[in-house]
């Protein structure tokens, strides 16, 4: 059976339908109408004389033949993308669109300023930045880079460490005046906490060779880092905050740090991306830029911490 150019297109469409999970998402991802995507699937099944998908109004499921055929279609789609990226990498100056997602608070305070500087240096690269505290499906949304507090285990995605965030324990001066100031890890058990749900769990503190585990409890919990800090500033309890967020508020007098002679577990920040994007010159350029930018930010934070929080 000869393979036409039209069939090659249909194979790429089929691979996208499988990866996106439904016809509507695939159509949006590749810039076709849902009707055209459906046409390619029907035509492919007619040409092959085999059923590839079980389709309902809301979901799809691969047949046995479809699962085998998808593997070949996926390879063709990946090779096409790789060929395009090779051509992109031959250009003296990278260009094109990068779609990026990251959490809201770290995005506004740290990532957006970094991307602003990156864009000044590379004017031909366009940026589409999605700030959300929800975990976005990278493949379905066509995301080039997701900035996250942890890589995704067994996700099939690749991750590159960008930054290590030091953290500290903080509370408002008014809270400490009312509730007292903790001086030991044991004191923390008696205090109210503002709980950040994305990193909820016991707090680990280390001093020398000794470690302490503190169970946190409180009447306020949130999945938004900016809201967590605002509740702590409002005197509703103590909390663990990245130093980049806490430092300006400590300097302004709206927060105070506690137990500074104990070490807290740092937060590793990763850039997560589809494996097919690893060859992209513009993505590698962005990853290298962010690592260097955050390294310089670390130096400034450490200098400020060295002068005392």
Secondary structure, 3 states (H helix, E strand, C coil): CCCCHHHHHHHHHHHHHHHHCCHHHHHHHHCCCHHHHHHHHHHHHHHHCCCCEEECCCCEEECHHHHHHHHHHHHHHHHHHHHHHHHHHHCCCCCEEEEEEECHHHHHHHHHHHHHHHHHHCCCEEEEEEECCCCCCHHHHCCCEEEECCCCCCCCEEEEEEEEECEEEEECHHHHHHHCCCCCHHHHHHCCEEEEHHHCCCEEEEECCEEEEECCCCCEEECCHHHHHHHHHCCCCEEEEEHHHHHHHHHHCCCEEECCCCEECCEEEEEEEEHHHHHCHHHHHHHHHHHHHHHHHHHHHHHHHHCCC
